[in-house]
């Protein structure tokens, strides 16, 4: 297994473990976006698999690679390192934007083939897209940032 693939898989399993622990805690169970944060590891895994799939165009892979980088990089709009797993909400917004952008270029089979979660991957992408629209509405994102800065 090459080093990059191993690092990505380690990130996935670490993220899955952290998210499970967080969502079992009182804070996690009561988090406004808990039902969405649950999908962060599966979305990350989907992104990794889509970028490796030969059926996906180079242009779409470039967008997906950007979303993967956003997940992995420690510095982003709502940094997980400072606020914990709740900070993955912005990563999900970025990932859902990218996936919603490219999903029309992909066969639904690509999403189905690579989805690791229990629910339908396309349905989850649509739910996350609705969340993204809500978070990105005027005033919502600044309000979200203020909440996490306290």
Secondary structure by P-SEA (a helix, b strand, c coil): ccaaaaaaaaaaaaaaaaaaaaaaccccccccccccccaaaaaaaaaaaaaacccccaaaaaaaaaaaaaaccccccccccccccccaaaaaaaaaaaaaaacccccaaaaaacccccccaaaaaaaaaaaaaaaaccaaaaaaaaaaac
